[in-house]
């Protein structure tokens, strides 16, 4: 990265029914949201997904879209509530 700042690793882990599927998965969120940290626990993902490539699964693609929309919506709400902090 520019100006001596190191590239951040993805910080969101994927769980299915409280079973770890992938730690710090790069496939759950787009690269430009790599500053987020946390856990995604989905009941909709099959436990066998850990043996497959998660990026090939349509469910993970839909999960990625839904999470991206949620994050953008949450950031927009925060900016609307406290506009002086986000100028």
Secondary structure, DSSP 8 states (H G I E B T S, - for coil): -GGG------EEEEEETTEEEETT-TTSS-GGGTT-EEEEEESSS-GGGGGS-GGG-HHHHHHHHHHHHHHHHHHHHHHHHTGGGG-
